[in-house]
Amino acid sequence: MTSEVRLLLAPMEGVVDWVMRDTLSQIGGVDQFVTEFLRVTDKLHPEAVIYRNCPELKTQSRTRHGVPVFVQLLGGQAEPLAANAERAVKLGALGIDLNFGCPAKSVNRHDGGATLLKSSERLYSIVKTVRTAISPEIPVTAKIRLGFDDPGVCIENAQAITEGGASCLTVHCRTKSDGYRPPAYWDWIPRIRESTAIPIVANGEIWNPSDFDRCREVSGCHQFMIGRGAMSNPYIFKQIREHLALGLDQGPSQNSSVYKSWQQTKTLLPGFFEASSLHINEYFAVSRTKQWLRALSLKNSEAKEIFDRLKILRKPLEFRAELETFCANQKTIA
Ligand SMILES: Cc1cc2nc3c(=O)[nH]c(=O)nc-3n(C[C@H](O)[C@H](O)[C@H](O)COP(=O)(O)O)c2cc1C
């Protein structure tokens, strides 16, 4: 039972770059990653741009801990998407994911992301063109929202994506108009599963093992994608696995070691800062570490205290010194 569950980290542009993927794969429990979206207009991206989106291409499209990473493309024109997919595969991508869910106005205005959910024909044509362009053993997957404003289109859209040749479909169970407002409507998934043959990955509002249980029960899925829940608790994947191993009827094991996740996460923050500095620069590292601390603050009061202390610091040297004091040396706030 446990072995058939697959857990994926949600792609999050501006949040989950390779440093975050590397950090989470070090913690463990994730079966697959997807890059932040790479926007495709009418151009073929230079190889350097594709490598920047997915540095793991240089290591067989896997993180240092061996977890596969798919390259996500976003756009509305089938041919350029196919050409960029072909190039990513040539550089070593293990799979291509197509983003049909992005709600950003700037993206939708330029005919990409969730706006494509208004036309199942276009979804079909994009998936089919990309599928045809790359070698059959490389999976093409897709990620949708339930619809642009009408969730009812999800069945037809899922069928079009299946007919186009996608091998797996992630459903973020909200419409574009719903934004990120809870709840996620997992109850659409059984209807999608009934009408399509490919595996469905359930996504939206999984913040802890109890949410996972409910999502699993309602959706009937075996695959789950978690986004913001993993930023506020990077041990969530391990917690879910431990929860599964203990048996679903026992509920989350509050005393288990994985519940000490904040203490463990704290020790990873200085390394995260260093890796982000090396990846881009120290100012970037300050901003990404603050961003992660803010997300961690949602679930932990000590994280919030540290965030409140560090959020005002702008100079990298000062920020790093304080971070190390609070995190690496386990010093508590006076
Ligand atoms: C900051 C942010 C950036 C996101 N970027 C992407 C992206 O690049 N590609 C994508 O398919 N979805 C993106 N998403 C959507 C997430 O992958 C996911 O579908 C959504 O957050 C719902 O899952 P959650 O409730 O577990 O967070 C993004 C979401 C957030 C909050």
PDBQT file of the ligand as one rigid body, heavy atoms in Angstrom, charges set to zero:
ROOT
HETATM    1  C1  LIG A 401       4.880  31.331  -5.679  1.00  0.00    +0.000 C 
HETATM    2  C2  LIG A 401       4.271  30.266  -6.551  1.00  0.00    +0.000 A 
HETATM    3  C3  LIG A 401       4.852  29.979  -7.777  1.00  0.00    +0.000 A 
HETATM    4  C4  LIG A 401       4.294  28.984  -8.601  1.00  0.00    +0.000 A 
HETATM    5  N1  LIG A 401       4.927  28.677  -9.796  1.00  0.00    +0.000 NA
HETATM    6  C5  LIG A 401       4.446  27.650 -10.537  1.00  0.00    +0.000 A 
HETATM    7  C6  LIG A 401       5.161  27.205 -11.711  1.00  0.00    +0.000 A 
HETATM    8  O1  LIG A 401       6.240  27.709 -12.061  1.00  0.00    +0.000 OA
HETATM    9  N2  LIG A 401       4.607  26.193 -12.432  1.00  0.00    +0.000 N 
HETATM   10  C7  LIG A 401       3.420  25.597 -12.062  1.00  0.00    +0.000 A 
HETATM   11  O2  LIG A 401       2.962  24.680 -12.749  1.00  0.00    +0.000 OA
HETATM   12  N3  LIG A 401       2.770  25.971 -10.946  1.00  0.00    +0.000 NA
HETATM   13  C8  LIG A 401       3.261  26.950 -10.175  1.00  0.00    +0.000 A 
HETATM   14  N4  LIG A 401       2.611  27.274  -9.008  1.00  0.00    +0.000 N 
HETATM   15  C9  LIG A 401       1.455  26.489  -8.553  1.00  0.00    +0.000 C 
HETATM   16  C10 LIG A 401       1.921  25.335  -7.665  1.00  0.00    +0.000 C 
HETATM   17  O3  LIG A 401       2.697  24.423  -8.413  1.00  0.00    +0.000 OA
HETATM   18  C11 LIG A 401       0.717  24.575  -7.053  1.00  0.00    +0.000 C 
HETATM   19  O4  LIG A 401      -0.088  24.107  -8.106  1.00  0.00    +0.000 OA
HETATM   20  C12 LIG A 401      -0.123  25.452  -6.119  1.00  0.00    +0.000 C 
HETATM   21  O5  LIG A 401       0.698  26.177  -5.222  1.00  0.00    +0.000 OA
HETATM   22  C13 LIG A 401      -1.123  24.601  -5.313  1.00  0.00    +0.000 C 
HETATM   23  O6  LIG A 401      -0.466  23.663  -4.519  1.00  0.00    +0.000 OA
HETATM   24  P1  LIG A 401      -0.261  23.898  -2.926  1.00  0.00    +0.000 P 
HETATM   25  O7  LIG A 401      -1.623  24.210  -2.353  1.00  0.00    +0.000 OA
HETATM   26  O8  LIG A 401       0.302  22.589  -2.437  1.00  0.00    +0.000 OA
HETATM   27  O9  LIG A 401       0.691  25.050  -2.772  1.00  0.00    +0.000 OA
HETATM   28  C14 LIG A 401       3.141  28.272  -8.189  1.00  0.00    +0.000 A 
HETATM   29  C15 LIG A 401       2.569  28.577  -6.940  1.00  0.00    +0.000 A 
HETATM   30  C16 LIG A 401       3.121  29.540  -6.130  1.00  0.00    +0.000 A 
HETATM   31  C17 LIG A 401       2.481  29.823  -4.769  1.00  0.00    +0.000 C 
ENDROOT
TORSDOF 0
